[in-house]
Amino acid sequence: MGIFWDLLQQDELEKQQEQADSVEERVDQLETELANTKALLKKTLIALETHLSQDIDGDGKAG
């Protein structure tokens, strides 16, 4: 009976490790997406401020 219990425990540990790995990979992907989105937002804000000649984000300068 002990060997079956060990196999069940090992299987559960492997499942949990796979889930942890996939969560870490997803977090890495989300962090990359966030950085790309922030860069795009900054470029869009600069273009909009330049086009309107207004300070939209409150940093004291337009563009």
C-alpha positions as CSV (number, residue, x, y, z in Angstrom):
1,M,0.0,0.0,0.0
2,G,2.9,2.4,0.7
3,I,4.2,2.3,-2.8
4,F,0.8,3.3,-4.2
5,W,0.5,6.2,-1.7
6,D,4.0,7.4,-2.7
7,L,3.0,7.3,-6.4
8,L,-0.2,9.3,-5.7
9,Q,1.8,11.9,-3.8
10,Q,4.4,12.1,-6.5
11,D,1.7,12.6,-9.1
12,E,0.1,15.4,-7.1
13,L,3.4,17.1,-6.6
14,E,4.1,17.0,-10.4
15,K,0.7,18.4,-11.1
16,Q,1.3,21.3,-8.7
17,Q,4.7,22.0,-10.2
18,E,3.2,22.1,-13.7
19,Q,0.6,24.6,-12.5
20,A,3.2,26.7,-10.8
21,D,5.3,26.7,-13.9
22,S,2.4,27.7,-16.1
23,V,1.5,30.5,-13.7
24,E,5.0,31.8,-13.8
25,E,5.1,31.7,-17.5
26,R,1.7,33.5,-17.7
27,V,3.0,36.2,-15.3
28,D,6.1,36.7,-17.5
29,Q,3.8,37.0,-20.5
30,L,1.5,39.5,-18.8
31,E,4.5,41.6,-17.6
32,T,5.8,41.8,-21.2
33,E,2.3,42.7,-22.5
34,L,2.0,45.4,-19.8
35,A,5.4,46.9,-20.7
36,N,4.4,46.9,-24.4
37,T,1.0,48.5,-23.6
38,K,2.6,51.2,-21.4
39,A,5.1,52.0,-24.2
40,L,2.3,52.3,-26.8
41,L,0.2,54.4,-24.4
42,K,3.1,56.8,-23.9
43,K,3.7,57.1,-27.6
44,T,0.0,57.7,-28.2
45,L,-0.1,60.3,-25.4
46,I,2.9,62.2,-26.9
47,A,1.3,62.2,-30.3
48,L,-2.0,63.4,-29.0
49,E,-0.4,66.1,-26.9
50,T,1.7,67.2,-29.9
51,H,-1.4,67.2,-32.2
52,L,-3.6,69.2,-29.7
53,S,-0.7,71.3,-28.3
54,Q,-2.1,70.6,-24.8
55,D,-0.7,69.0,-21.6
56,I,-3.0,66.1,-21.1
57,D,-1.1,64.1,-18.5
58,G,-0.3,67.0,-16.3
59,D,3.5,66.8,-16.6
60,G,3.9,70.4,-17.4
61,K,4.7,70.0,-21.1
62,A,2.8,69.2,-24.3
63,G,4.3,66.4,-26.2
